[in-house]
C-alpha cells in the first residue's frame, strides 16, 4: 500500500485493496474516502468491496469519485463533511493520491493557510503549487 501522511488529519494513498482495510484501521484511521470512480481500470477492486471491508472493520466509508468532469461542488462539500465527521484521521485514496490531496486542499481553503497546505503536500510528495492561487481566491471569498 503506497500512502503519504499529509498531517495528523489526513493520509492520501494510491488505490487500495479490501485486504488493506484492517491495516488502515490498525493504524488509527477513522474513515476511508474513495475518490476513484468504479471501472476506471480493469485491475481495480470495486468500491463496494472496499466499503464492505471498511464497514466490517468499523470504519466510516465515503465514495466521492472524481472522474473526467473534475471536482464539483457536491464532491468538495462531501469531502469536507467526511473530514469533519470522522472524529479522527482520514485515509483518502484514488489511483495515485493526487485527486485526494487536491480535494483535501480545496476542502480546507479558507480554514487553513494556502502556503502551509502547499508545503504539507510537497512534504508528502505532491506538488500543489499550481493550486495555490485558487486556494488563495477561495480563502478571500470566505
C-alpha positions in Angstrom: 0.0 0.0 0.0 1.5 3.3 -1.1 0.4 6.1 1.1 1.7 9.5 2.3 0.8 11.2 5.6 -0.1 14.9 5.0 -0.8 15.8 8.6 -2.5 14.3 11.6 -5.9 14.6 10.0 -5.3 13.0 6.6 -3.2 10.5 4.7 -3.6 10.1 0.9 -2.8 6.9 -1.0 -2.8 5.1 -4.2 -5.5 2.5 -4.9 -6.1 0.2 -2.0 -7.5 -3.4 -1.9 -10.1 -4.6 0.6 -7.3 -6.6 2.3 -5.6 -3.3 3.2 -8.5 -2.1 5.3 -7.5 -3.9 8.5 -4.1 -2.3 8.4 -5.7 1.1 7.8 -7.9 0.6 10.9 -4.9 -0.7 12.9 -3.0 2.5 12.1 -5.7 4.5 13.8 -7.8 5.8 10.9 -11.5 6.5 11.5 -12.7 6.9 7.9 -11.9 5.9 4.3 -12.7 8.2 1.4 -12.7 6.7 -2.0 -12.1 9.3 -4.7 -11.8 6.9 -7.6 -14.7 6.0 -9.9 -15.5 2.3 -10.3 -14.3 0.8 -13.6 -11.5 3.3 -14.2 -9.1 0.4 -14.6 -9.7 -3.3 -15.1 -7.5 -4.4 -12.2 -9.1 -2.0 -9.7 -11.3 -3.5 -7.0 -15.0 -2.3 -6.9 -15.7 0.4 -4.4 -18.4 -1.7 -2.9 -15.8 -4.4 -1.9 -13.8 -1.7 -0.1 -16.9 -0.3 1.5 -17.9 -3.7 2.9 -14.3 -4.2 4.3 -14.3 -0.7 5.8 -17.7 -1.2 7.5 -16.7 -4.6 8.8 -13.6 -3.0 10.3 -15.7 -0.3 11.9 -14.6 2.5 9.7 -16.8 5.1 8.1 -16.7 4.9 4.3 -17.4 7.6 1.8 -17.5 7.2 -2.0 -16.7 10.6 -3.6 -15.4 9.7 -7.0 -13.6 12.3 -9.2 -13.8 11.4 -12.8 -13.4 13.2 -16.1 -15.7 16.0 -15.1 -13.3 17.0 -12.3 -14.1 18.2 -8.8 -17.6 19.5 -8.4 -19.1 21.4 -5.5 -21.0 18.4 -4.2 -17.9 16.3 -4.1 -16.0 19.1 -2.4 -18.7 19.5 0.2 -18.9 15.8 0.7 -15.1 15.6 1.3 -15.3 18.5 3.8 -18.2 16.8 5.6 -16.5 13.4 5.7 -13.3 15.0 7.2 -15.4 16.9 9.9 -17.5 13.9 10.8 -14.6 11.4 11.0 -13.6 12.2 14.6 -10.0 11.3 13.8 -7.6 10.7 11.0 -8.9 10.1 7.5 -7.4 7.8 4.8 -8.3 9.0 1.3 -7.3 7.2 -1.9 -7.6 7.3 -5.7 -5.3 5.9 -8.3 -2.2 7.9 -7.2 -3.4 10.1 -4.3 -3.4 13.2 -6.5 -7.2 13.7 -6.6 -7.4 13.0 -2.9 -4.8 15.6 -1.9 -6.4 18.2 -4.3 -9.8 17.6 -2.7 -8.3 17.9 0.8 -6.6 21.2 0.0 -9.7 22.6 -1.7 -11.9 21.5 1.2 -9.7 23.3 3.7 -9.4 26.5 1.7 -10.3 29.4 4.0 -9.7 27.5 7.2 -6.0 26.8 6.6 -3.2 28.8 5.1 -2.7 28.0 1.4 1.1 28.2 1.7 1.0 25.7 4.6 -1.1 23.3 2.6 1.2 23.5 -0.4 4.1 22.8 1.9 2.4 19.9 3.6 1.5 18.4 0.2 5.1 18.9 -1.0 6.4 17.1 2.1 4.0 14.2 1.2 5.3 14.1 -2.4 2.6 16.1 -4.2 3.1 19.4 -6.0 0.1 21.7 -5.3 1.9 24.9 -6.2 -0.3 25.4 -9.2 -3.4 25.2 -7.0 -2.2 27.9 -4.6 -3.8 30.8 -6.5 -7.1 29.0 -6.4 -6.7 28.3 -2.7 -6.0 32.0 -2.1 -9.0 33.1 -4.0 -11.3 30.6 -2.2 -9.9 31.9 1.1 -10.6 35.5 0.1 -14.1 34.6 -1.0 -14.7 33.2 2.5 
